[in-house]
Amino acid sequence: MSHLKLVPDTSLSDLKENSPPESPTVDDRYARLRDVLSRETFPLKCTHKLIGINTPAFEKGLQDFETTVAGLVRTQVRASGGNAHLSVTYEFTAANIESMISMLDASAKVPDLKYIL
């Protein structure tokens, strides 16, 4: 997906002005999600799942995540067939858009995380 609008005789400076930032801020990364969430009614109850490599670092990261994000309720933990991966499901009620963004941002910081659903 290109963010550039190519027009005949477009200068390089015009292209740079229309390019996305090189390292997005948290606000930039979640701009589209903020737009979608702006159509929702809060408080918003959601299910949140983290899947990662079954390591002590992942377990510790989950503990830190649960301490950091208020209102998380762990509802299910499942190990893969060979115990290589761990899936942890939470119920979360977001008070507003910012609490949802904070929860997702904290999720992304869990070590050995593979997927967020």
C-alpha positions in Angstrom: 0.0 0.0 0.0 1.5 3.3 -1.1 1.0 6.5 0.7 2.4 8.5 -2.1 0.3 10.4 -4.6 2.3 10.2 -7.9 1.4 12.9 -10.3 3.2 13.8 -13.5 6.0 16.4 -12.8 5.9 15.8 -9.0 9.0 17.0 -7.3 10.9 14.9 -4.8 10.0 17.4 -2.0 6.3 16.9 -2.9 6.8 13.1 -2.5 8.5 13.5 0.9 5.7 15.8 2.1 3.1 13.1 1.3 5.1 10.2 2.7 4.2 8.6 6.1 6.5 9.4 9.0 9.6 7.1 9.2 9.1 6.0 12.8 5.4 6.4 13.8 4.5 7.6 17.2 1.9 5.7 19.3 -0.7 8.2 18.0 0.2 7.6 14.4 0.2 3.8 14.8 -3.3 3.8 16.2 -4.9 6.6 14.1 -7.0 4.2 12.1 -8.1 2.3 15.2 -9.0 5.5 16.9 -11.2 6.4 14.0 -13.0 3.0 14.2 -13.3 3.2 18.0 -14.8 6.7 17.7 -17.9 5.0 16.4 -18.3 2.7 19.4 -20.1 3.2 22.7 -18.0 3.2 25.8 -17.5 1.5 28.2 -16.7 -1.3 25.7 -16.3 -4.9 26.7 -13.9 -7.0 24.6 -12.1 -10.3 24.5 -8.3 -10.0 24.1 -6.0 -12.9 23.3 -2.2 -13.0 23.4 -0.3 -15.9 22.0 3.4 -16.3 22.6 6.3 -18.7 23.0 6.0 -20.6 26.2 9.0 -19.2 28.0 9.7 -17.7 31.4 10.1 -14.3 29.7 6.6 -14.6 28.2 5.1 -15.6 31.6 6.8 -12.6 33.3 5.7 -10.3 30.5 2.1 -11.5 31.0 2.4 -10.8 34.8 3.7 -7.3 34.0 1.0 -6.7 31.4 -1.7 -7.8 34.0 -0.2 -5.4 36.6 0.0 -2.5 34.1 -3.5 -2.7 32.7 -6.3 -2.3 35.2 -9.4 -4.2 34.7 -8.0 -7.3 32.8 -9.6 -10.6 33.8 -7.8 -13.7 32.7 -10.4 -16.2 31.4 -8.5 -18.9 29.7 -4.9 -20.3 29.3 -4.1 -23.0 26.8 -0.8 -24.5 25.8 -0.2 -25.8 22.3 0.1 -29.6 21.7 3.8 -29.6 22.3 3.7 -26.9 25.0 5.8 -24.7 22.7 3.3 -21.8 22.7 0.8 -20.4 25.2 -2.5 -18.7 24.5 -3.9 -16.4 27.2 -7.4 -14.9 26.8 -8.6 -11.9 28.8 -11.9 -10.0 29.2 -11.3 -6.3 29.3 -13.7 -3.3 29.6 -12.3 -0.2 28.0 -13.6 3.0 29.7 -12.7 5.0 26.6 -10.5 5.0 23.4 -7.4 5.9 25.4 -7.7 2.9 27.7 -8.1 0.6 24.7 -5.0 2.0 23.0 -3.0 1.8 26.3 -4.0 -1.9 26.7 -3.0 -2.7 23.1 0.3 -0.8 23.5 1.1 -2.7 26.7 0.2 -6.0 24.9 2.8 -5.3 22.2 5.6 -5.0 24.9 5.2 -8.6 26.2 8.4 -10.5 25.4 8.2 -13.5 23.1 4.7 -12.4 21.9 3.7 -13.8 18.5 0.1 -12.8 18.0 -2.5 -10.4 19.4 -6.1 -11.3 18.6 
